[in-house]
Amino acid sequence: MILQLWRLIYKLFLCVVTIVFYAIAAAVVFILPADRYSRKNILSRINSFFAWIFIRILNIKAVFKGEHNYSDKKSWYIMGNHVSFVDVFLIVAKFRTLLITSTDMKRRAFLGQIAVLGGCLFVERRKITTLKTEIPEIGNAFRRKLNVCFFPESTCSNGKALLPFKSSLMSAVTGTGAQILPVCIMYKKINGKPFTTDDFARIGYFGGMKFMPQFMKVMMLKSLDVELEMLKALDPGNLERKELGAIVFERVNGRYQSYLEEIS
């Protein structure tokens, strides 16, 4: 218990220092004489750098597979399963991507400020009228050769099954030249032991869980092994949003079901 407490204090100190430096770096970008998408491009690189630092602090051992499905010469609409804030660190670190999140997140204390500083694209999925302006904004990011990440479950699942994918934002990629990259995030070990479905409650952020208690649980871990697999890319072409959603769900869910069989 004493060792866990010391580990928590040590990692908490490192996280606070990192957040302070991140906030300073991101704030400087907002005063640069550049247009909003140039700023977002710079922010995506800053976000990636600091995400790697958090991965090191939390002793997350990340393995990336399926590299042949990805090229940094293109812009990507990255979509995958979502169970924990750790997912965000992995995707932002690897792909230097902007995140799509809800306007509700923007209003939350602390996390909302971090989301604004990080250049997140905020959407209100419950209103069709706002989507008409938000979808073109996402499309403009692709045209400026930026990567964008969208968690189509729209919230964190409990890890034991994927939630239905929402297709309202799928069409943002159409006609932009970007492609969709489905990814599957799989937790393999926790504290050096095989990960089981019961462990999702230790690292997850779902079902009314509070962010800080869950973040502290992750900080108290000795280690966490995670695998992110890049699945077969998808050219949206002229496909409708519901067709895109069905294809992406099929690819992610197919791999995820195999993973669940491994850890059950």
Number of C-alpha atoms within 10 A of each C-alpha: 7 7 9 14 12 12 17 19 15 14 19 18 12 15 17 11 11 16 15 10 13 20 14 11 15 22 15 11 18 16 9 11 9 11 9 14 17 16 17 26 20 16 24 25 18 19 25 21 16 18 23 17 17 21 17 12 16 24 18 22 14 17 12 13 14 12 10 10 14 17 10 10 7 13 25 26 24 23 25 27 28 27 23 24 15 22 22 17 19 24 22 24 22 16 21 24 28 29 22 20 21 18 14 11 17 19 13 12 9 11 13 18 14 18 20 17 21 22 23 22 22 19 22 14 17 10 9 11 10 12 17 10 11 19 17 15 16 24 21 16 24 25 17 14 18 24 26 27 24 20 19 24 19 18 17 20 20 19 23 15 12 19 18 14 19 17 18 16 19 24 20 22 27 19 14 19 16 25 22 24 21 24 25 22 24 23 22 19 19 20 13 12 11 13 20 16 13 12 14 18 17 16 21 24 25 19 11 6 11 10 14 10 12 19 19 16 15 21 23 22 19 14 17 22 19 21 17 20 20 22 22 17 19 17 15 21 14 11 13 13 19 16 14 20 21 14 14 26 22 13 17 22 20 12 16 21 13 10 16 15 8 12 15 10
